Structures are given as C-alpha cells and as structure tokens.
Amino acid sequence: MRKALPESLICFLLIFCSCSKEDLPDAVALKNQNQKEMDYGYHTHIYAPEDSVGYLEDDLQVYVTFESHKGLPVYHIHVLIIDAESPDTLYNAPGDYLPDKLATVYNYVDEVRLSKEEGYRSDRRYRLVARVWGDNDEPGPTVSEEVVFKIEE
C-alpha cells in the first residue's frame, strides 16, 4: 500500500505535466462564455418617476426594483437620467454597484434634485434608464427599462 501511493502520485504528475498549456481550456474564456449564455431572468420595474412632469428645483423620487424571475442573484444595477434631446447624462448611479450577492430582488431608492446647477432645464424631456446585468464586470447582455418625464418651471 505504501509503495502504491508514491507510484500513483508519480503517474499523476507525469500525466498532468505532459499536457501543454494550449491543451487546457482558458478558465477566463470559459467563464465569460458561460456568463454570456446564462439567462438570469432579470427584470426591472420603475415605480418612480412615472411618465409625468417634474418641476425645476424640486426633488425627483427614484424608485426602481431589480429582480430575477429565476431566483438568481442580482449582480449589477445602474440607473441613469439622460437628456432626451442631447447625449448629456445628468444622473449616473450607483455606478458599478454590486448588491448583496444573495439578493434576488433589489430595491433602489434615491432623491434627485432637479436644479439648474445639476444641469436640468425646464421644458425639456429626460429619460430615466434602469439596467441590470449578470456576474460579468462589464455590461454584457443587459435588461433595461426606461420612462420619459418632462420638467416644467
């Protein structure tokens, strides 16, 4: 028995060392391929703001629920407010936020001041975009929802 263990170990090492690096799958490539193919069953629900009117110098309530209908964790979320008539992004939060890795539902709540100092203008339309994506660092396949609201004086 004692003699068989070292011989088995030597055989294992010989077989393992005989494989070239090219023969082994690239772990990062496999992980990225699996993530791109993974269907997380994500969905977003924007509860506030609704398709409505906001007023300059008021606070805009932002309330978005991100969830997986398959019971998988919500990995990355992103909320933007974009000027509908230009490429200007006026609100960009929470950045590349990674919620609790076990949460299958995540509620994002914030207040945004619709001030001239922040770049908001009256008689303009804005898009609030909510995005969610899986366990890859860069947004791959994302699920998003958006609402359009107008700011008046």
Secondary structure, DSSP 8 states (H G I E B T S, - for coil): -TTHHHHHHHHHHHHHHHS-GGGS--HHHHHHHHHHH----EEEEEEES-SSEEETTSEEEEEEEEEETTS----EEEEEEEETTSS-EEEEEEEEE---TT-SEEEEEEEEE--TTTT--TTEEEEEEEEEE-SSSS--S-EEEEEEEEEE-
